[in-house]
Amino acid sequence: MPKILSLLICSLLAAGLGTPATTARAGDALAVSASQAERVGIETSRLEERPASVGLRFPAKVVVPAHRSRLLNAPLGGRIELMAARIDETVKAGQVLAELQSPPLAQAQAEFLVAHNKEQLLKETFEREQSLSPYGAVPRKQVLATGNEYAQARATTAERRQALRHYGMVDTAIDRLIATQALDARLVVVSPVDGVVIETTGVPGQTVEALAPLYRLAQLAPLWIEIQVPAARAGKFAVGAAVVIDDPAITGRVVSIGTSVEATAQTVIVRAEFTESSADLRPGQVVEARIAPMVASEAEWRVQSGALVRRGNDAFVFVQTPTGFVATPVTVQEEMPEFAVVSGTFKGDERIAVRGLAALKGAWQGLGGVE
């Protein structure tokens, strides 16, 4: 019993309650017999290989690429009369999605008609003066002045026409407005692309301001996933690397690797594109993704988190030998609550200590042997 008590004291010192010795170094061999290991609770486990080409699973979220989504706003303020599409409905380009009663649209039509009618009047006046000018009936200076007014009127009309186009009126509707001189406050919002409605924000009877959002559309092929990769591992991957989602089974390619690190989680966003359509892949869905390195790299090994021993920024594991254990340096690639993934100079058949490390660490640092 006194020997075990002494060992526990040494273990506590090794855990940080004493001053570490400076003699511990990689490659130190610790002589520990099987009976000693059993007495102090040292347990071992076989290394579990995880080839780097397989990669770890990283959490990811399915998103719609920014260039494949559209936010449709009300071009002008007004009262919503009709919301013609529902969430998850597939729509075609040119399909009517909403109708509003918009007094500002009627005002814009009136301003266009005033500009158009003035342009036509100045056009007739200019043409008449041009025909009379050679005979001296109209001074050349007046012809130039009228021509200048006519050019300005044309520019104003073109500007007003472009505004009506922006508000959703097509050229045939504008020509009908010119022919009838009748204002129409009905504002029609149509889909600019083929897509799927993923959000609606208006209801009939609601009064909205100009640029108020009405719909969000998405084109669901291709889709992206945003993968949260630890910053330390992001350098192992490159644009073009294969990305695999197992459920559903689908393969994509890395299209971008983030240049900034998320402050809290210390992760980098790696974006992958999936051109292959899958009914099981939906925006907002959380999945697990595996990224394959572009070039072959050394094997990686999964060890229990408790098997790691830290000295400053360095990490070690105690590898079992015929006579005891040896402190072996490793590079930590990924650390989870339950396990860590490391790389190192292993053959693959080693066993490492996973319990009783306090006693081994104390002996390694010169704070007491395993008795």
C-alpha positions as CSV (number, residue, x, y, z in Angstrom):
1,M,0.0,0.0,0.0
2,P,2.8,2.5,0.8
3,K,4.3,2.0,-2.6
4,I,1.0,2.7,-4.4
5,L,0.5,5.8,-2.2
6,S,3.9,7.0,-3.2
7,L,3.1,6.4,-6.8
8,L,-0.1,8.4,-6.6
9,I,1.8,11.3,-5.1
10,C,4.3,11.1,-8.0
11,S,1.3,11.0,-10.4
12,L,-0.2,14.1,-8.9
13,L,3.1,15.9,-9.3
14,A,3.3,14.8,-12.9
15,A,-0.2,16.1,-13.5
16,G,1.0,19.6,-12.7
17,L,1.2,20.0,-8.9
18,G,5.0,19.8,-8.9
19,T,7.8,21.4,-10.9
20,P,8.5,19.3,-14.1
21,A,12.0,18.1,-14.6
22,T,13.8,19.2,-17.7
23,T,15.4,15.9,-18.5
24,A,12.3,14.3,-20.2
25,R,12.7,14.0,-24.0
26,A,11.4,12.1,-27.0
27,G,12.8,8.5,-27.2
28,D,13.2,8.1,-23.4
29,A,12.6,4.4,-22.5
30,L,10.8,3.6,-19.3
31,A,11.3,0.2,-17.8
32,V,7.9,-1.1,-16.6
33,S,7.2,-4.8,-16.1
34,A,3.8,-6.3,-16.7
35,S,3.1,-6.7,-13.0
36,Q,4.0,-3.1,-12.3
37,A,1.7,-1.9,-15.2
38,E,-1.2,-3.9,-13.8
39,R,-0.6,-2.8,-10.3
40,V,-0.8,1.0,-11.1
41,G,-3.6,0.6,-13.7
42,I,-1.7,1.1,-16.9
43,E,-3.8,-0.1,-19.9
44,T,-2.9,-0.2,-23.5
45,S,-4.7,-0.1,-26.8
46,R,-3.8,-0.8,-30.4
47,L,-3.3,2.1,-32.8
48,E,-6.2,2.6,-35.2
49,E,-5.2,3.7,-38.6
50,R,-7.1,6.3,-40.5
51,P,-5.4,6.8,-43.9
52,A,-5.2,10.5,-44.8
53,S,-6.6,9.7,-48.2
54,V,-9.9,8.8,-46.5
55,G,-10.0,11.9,-44.4
56,L,-12.1,12.8,-41.4
57,R,-15.8,13.6,-41.5
58,F,-16.4,17.3,-41.2
59,P,-19.7,19.0,-40.4
60,A,-21.2,20.8,-43.4
61,K,-24.3,22.7,-44.4
62,V,-26.0,22.7,-47.8
63,V,-26.4,26.2,-49.3
64,V,-27.5,27.7,-52.5
65,P,-24.6,29.5,-54.3
66,A,-25.1,33.3,-54.2
67,H,-25.1,33.5,-58.0
68,R,-27.9,30.9,-58.1
69,S,-30.4,32.7,-55.9
70,R,-32.6,35.7,-56.6
71,L,-34.4,38.1,-54.2
72,L,-37.5,39.6,-55.8
73,N,-38.5,43.0,-54.5
74,A,-41.5,45.2,-55.1
75,P,-40.1,47.8,-57.6
76,L,-42.5,50.4,-56.2
77,G,-44.7,50.8,-53.2
78,G,-48.3,49.6,-53.2
79,R,-50.9,47.2,-52.0
80,I,-50.4,43.5,-52.7
81,E,-53.3,42.1,-54.6
82,L,-52.0,38.6,-55.5
83,M,-49.2,36.3,-54.4
84,A,-49.4,33.7,-57.1
85,A,-46.6,31.3,-56.0
86,R,-46.1,29.3,-52.8
87,I,-43.0,28.0,-51.1
88,D,-41.3,25.0,-52.8
89,E,-43.2,25.7,-56.0
90,T,-41.2,25.4,-59.3
91,V,-41.6,28.5,-61.4
92,K,-40.6,29.4,-65.0
93,A,-39.0,32.6,-66.3
94,G,-41.6,35.1,-67.1
95,Q,-44.3,33.6,-64.9
96,V,-46.4,36.1,-62.9
97,L,-45.6,35.8,-59.2
98,A,-47.3,38.9,-57.7
99,E,-49.5,41.8,-58.6
100,L,-49.8,45.1,-56.7
101,Q,-51.9,48.2,-57.0
102,S,-49.2,50.9,-57.1
103,P,-50.1,54.6,-57.4
104,P,-46.4,55.5,-58.0
105,L,-46.6,53.3,-61.1
106,A,-49.5,55.4,-62.5
107,Q,-47.5,58.5,-61.7
108,A,-44.5,57.1,-63.6
109,Q,-46.7,56.4,-66.5
110,A,-48.1,59.9,-66.5
111,E,-44.6,61.3,-66.5
112,F,-43.6,59.1,-69.4
113,L,-46.7,60.2,-71.4
114,V,-45.9,63.9,-70.8
115,A,-42.3,63.3,-72.0
116,H,-43.4,61.3,-75.0
117,N,-46.1,63.7,-76.1
118,K,-43.6,66.6,-75.7
119,E,-41.1,64.7,-77.8
120,Q,-43.6,64.1,-80.6
121,L,-44.6,67.8,-80.6
122,L,-41.0,69.0,-80.8
123,K,-40.3,66.4,-83.5
124,E,-43.1,67.8,-85.7
125,T,-42.0,71.3,-85.0
126,F,-38.3,70.6,-85.7
127,E,-39.1,68.8,-89.0
128,R,-41.4,71.6,-90.1
129,E,-38.8,74.3,-89.3
130,Q,-36.1,72.3,-91.1
131,S,-38.3,72.2,-94.2
132,L,-38.9,76.0,-94.1
133,S,-35.4,77.1,-93.2
134,P,-34.0,76.8,-96.7
135,Y,-36.5,79.3,-97.9
136,G,-35.8,81.8,-95.2
137,A,-39.1,81.4,-93.5
138,V,-37.5,80.2,-90.2
139,P,-34.1,81.6,-89.0
140,R,-31.3,79.0,-88.7
141,K,-30.8,79.9,-85.1
142,Q,-34.4,78.9,-84.2
143,V,-34.0,75.6,-86.0
144,L,-30.9,74.9,-83.9
145,A,-32.7,75.8,-80.7
146,T,-35.7,73.6,-81.6
147,G,-33.4,70.8,-82.5
148,N,-31.7,71.0,-79.1
149,E,-35.0,70.9,-77.3
150,Y,-36.0,67.9,-79.4
151,A,-32.8,66.1,-78.5
152,Q,-33.4,66.8,-74.8
153,A,-37.0,65.6,-75.1
154,R,-35.9,62.3,-76.7
155,A,-33.4,61.7,-73.9
156,T,-36.1,62.4,-71.2
157,T,-38.5,60.0,-72.9
158,A,-35.9,57.3,-73.1
159,E,-35.2,57.8,-69.4
160,R,-38.9,57.5,-68.5
161,R,-39.3,54.4,-70.7
162,Q,-36.4,52.8,-69.0
163,A,-37.9,53.5,-65.6
164,L,-41.1,51.8,-66.7
165,R,-39.1,48.8,-67.8
166,H,-37.5,48.7,-64.4
167,Y,-40.9,48.7,-62.8
168,G,-41.8,45.6,-64.8
169,M,-43.6,47.0,-67.9
170,V,-42.6,45.3,-71.1
171,D,-42.3,47.2,-74.4
172,T,-45.7,46.0,-75.7
173,A,-47.4,47.3,-72.5
174,I,-45.6,50.7,-72.9
175,D,-46.7,50.9,-76.6
176,R,-50.2,50.1,-75.5
177,L,-50.0,52.9,-72.9
178,I,-48.9,55.3,-75.7
179,A,-51.8,54.2,-77.9
180,T,-54.5,54.4,-75.2
181,Q,-53.1,57.2,-73.1
182,A,-54.8,55.3,-70.1
183,L,-52.9,54.9,-66.9
184,D,-52.8,51.4,-65.3
185,A,-51.6,51.1,-61.7
186,R,-51.4,47.3,-61.8
187,L,-47.8,46.4,-61.0
188,V,-46.8,42.9,-62.1
189,V,-43.8,41.0,-60.7
190,V,-42.6,38.1,-62.8
191,S,-39.9,35.5,-62.3
192,P,-36.6,36.4,-64.0
193,V,-35.4,32.8,-64.1
194,D,-36.5,29.2,-63.8
195,G,-36.2,28.2,-60.2
196,V,-37.9,27.1,-56.9
197,V,-39.6,29.5,-54.4
198,I,-37.7,29.1,-51.1
199,E,-39.2,32.1,-49.3
200,T,-42.2,34.3,-49.4
201,T,-42.5,37.5,-47.4
202,G,-45.7,39.2,-48.5
203,V,-49.5,38.5,-48.2
204,P,-52.4,39.8,-50.2
205,G,-53.8,43.1,-48.7
206,Q,-50.4,44.1,-47.3
207,T,-49.1,47.6,-48.1
208,V,-45.4,47.5,-48.9
209,E,-42.8,50.1,-49.6
210,A,-40.6,50.3,-52.6
211,L,-37.9,47.5,-52.7
212,A,-39.8,45.4,-50.0
213,P,-38.9,41.7,-50.5
214,L,-41.6,39.5,-51.9
215,Y,-39.9,36.2,-52.9
216,R,-36.6,34.4,-52.8
217,L,-35.9,32.0,-55.7
218,A,-33.2,29.4,-56.0
219,Q,-31.9,27.3,-58.7
220,L,-31.1,24.0,-57.0
221,A,-28.6,22.6,-59.3
222,P,-25.7,22.9,-58.6
223,L,-25.7,23.2,-54.9
224,W,-22.9,24.0,-52.6
225,I,-21.9,22.7,-49.1
226,E,-20.0,24.8,-46.7
227,I,-17.6,22.6,-44.7
228,Q,-16.2,23.6,-41.3
229,V,-12.6,22.5,-41.5
230,P,-10.2,23.1,-38.6
231,A,-7.7,25.8,-39.5
232,A,-4.7,23.4,-39.0
233,R,-6.1,21.0,-41.6
234,A,-7.3,23.4,-44.3
235,G,-3.8,23.6,-45.9
236,K,-4.0,19.9,-46.7
237,F,-6.7,20.5,-49.3
238,A,-6.9,22.3,-52.6
239,V,-9.4,23.5,-55.1
240,G,-10.6,20.6,-57.2
241,A,-10.3,18.0,-54.4
242,A,-13.0,15.4,-54.2
243,V,-15.7,15.7,-51.6
244,V,-17.9,12.8,-50.6
245,I,-21.2,12.8,-48.7
246,D,-22.2,9.3,-47.7
247,D,-25.8,9.9,-46.9
248,P,-27.0,10.6,-49.6
249,A,-24.2,9.0,-51.6
250,I,-23.0,11.9,-53.8
251,T,-19.6,13.3,-54.9
252,G,-18.6,16.9,-55.5
253,R,-15.5,19.1,-55.9
254,V,-13.9,21.8,-53.8
255,V,-14.5,25.2,-55.4
256,S,-13.0,27.5,-52.8
257,I,-11.1,27.5,-49.5
258,G,-11.6,30.3,-47.0
259,T,-8.8,32.8,-46.3
260,S,-10.1,33.8,-42.9
261,V,-10.5,31.8,-39.7
262,E,-13.7,31.8,-37.6
263,A,-12.6,33.3,-34.3
264,T,-14.6,31.1,-31.9
265,A,-14.3,27.6,-33.5
266,Q,-11.0,28.3,-35.3
267,T,-12.4,26.7,-38.5
268,V,-12.1,27.6,-42.2
269,I,-15.0,27.3,-44.6
270,V,-14.3,25.0,-47.5
271,R,-17.0,25.2,-50.2
272,A,-17.7,22.3,-52.5
273,E,-20.0,22.2,-55.5
274,F,-22.3,19.3,-56.3
275,T,-23.5,19.3,-59.9
276,E,-25.2,16.0,-59.6
277,S,-28.7,16.5,-58.5
278,S,-30.0,14.7,-55.5
279,A,-33.6,14.8,-54.1
280,D,-32.1,14.1,-50.7
281,L,-29.9,17.2,-50.7
282,R,-31.7,20.4,-49.7
283,P,-30.7,23.9,-48.7
284,G,-30.1,24.3,-45.0
285,Q,-29.5,20.5,-44.5
286,V,-26.7,19.6,-42.2
287,V,-24.5,16.7,-43.5
288,E,-21.1,15.2,-42.9
289,A,-18.5,15.5,-45.7
290,R,-15.1,13.9,-46.4
291,I,-12.4,15.8,-48.4
292,A,-9.6,13.9,-50.1
293,P,-6.2,15.5,-50.2
294,M,-4.9,16.3,-53.7
295,V,-1.7,14.5,-53.0
296,A,-0.9,11.4,-51.0
297,S,0.2,12.1,-47.5
298,E,1.4,10.1,-44.5
299,A,-1.0,7.8,-42.6
300,E,-3.0,9.1,-39.7
301,W,-3.9,7.3,-36.5
302,R,-6.8,7.7,-34.2
303,V,-6.0,7.5,-30.5
304,Q,-8.0,8.2,-27.4
305,S,-7.7,11.8,-26.2
306,G,-6.5,10.6,-22.8
307,A,-3.5,8.9,-24.5
308,L,-1.8,12.2,-25.4
309,V,0.8,13.8,-23.1
310,R,1.6,17.5,-23.6
311,R,4.9,19.3,-23.1
312,G,4.4,22.9,-24.2
313,N,3.4,22.8,-27.8
314,D,4.6,19.2,-28.3
315,A,2.5,16.0,-28.0
316,F,3.6,12.5,-27.2
317,V,2.2,9.0,-26.7
318,F,3.8,6.2,-24.7
319,V,4.4,3.3,-27.0
320,Q,4.7,-0.2,-25.4
321,T,7.9,-2.0,-25.8
322,P,9.0,-5.5,-24.5
323,T,10.6,-3.9,-21.5
324,G,8.2,-1.0,-20.8
325,F,7.3,2.1,-22.7
326,V,9.0,4.8,-24.8
327,A,7.8,8.4,-25.2
328,T,7.1,9.0,-28.9
329,P,6.4,12.4,-30.5
330,V,3.3,12.8,-32.6
331,T,1.7,15.6,-34.6
332,V,-1.9,16.2,-33.7
333,Q,-4.0,16.7,-36.8
334,E,-7.4,16.9,-35.2
335,E,-8.7,16.7,-31.6
336,M,-12.2,15.7,-30.6
337,P,-13.6,15.2,-27.1
338,E,-13.4,11.4,-27.4
339,F,-10.3,10.9,-29.6
340,A,-7.5,12.6,-31.5
341,V,-6.1,12.0,-34.9
342,V,-2.3,12.0,-35.0
343,S,0.5,11.3,-37.5
344,G,3.9,10.0,-36.5
345,T,6.6,7.4,-37.2
346,F,4.5,4.3,-36.6
347,K,4.7,0.9,-38.2
348,G,1.0,0.2,-37.4
349,D,1.3,-2.7,-35.0
350,E,2.2,-0.6,-31.9
351,R,0.2,-0.5,-28.7
352,I,0.0,2.7,-26.7
353,A,-0.8,3.5,-23.1
354,V,-4.4,4.9,-22.7
355,R,-4.8,4.7,-18.9
356,G,-2.4,5.2,-16.0
357,L,-0.5,7.9,-17.9
358,A,0.0,10.0,-14.8
359,A,2.4,7.3,-13.4
360,L,4.3,7.1,-16.7
361,K,4.5,10.8,-17.1
362,G,5.8,11.1,-13.5
363,A,8.5,8.6,-14.2
364,W,9.4,10.2,-17.6
365,Q,9.8,13.6,-16.0
366,G,11.9,12.3,-13.2
367,L,9.3,12.7,-10.4
368,G,9.2,9.1,-9.4
369,G,9.3,5.6,-10.9
370,V,6.6,3.1,-11.5
371,E,7.0,0.7,-8.5
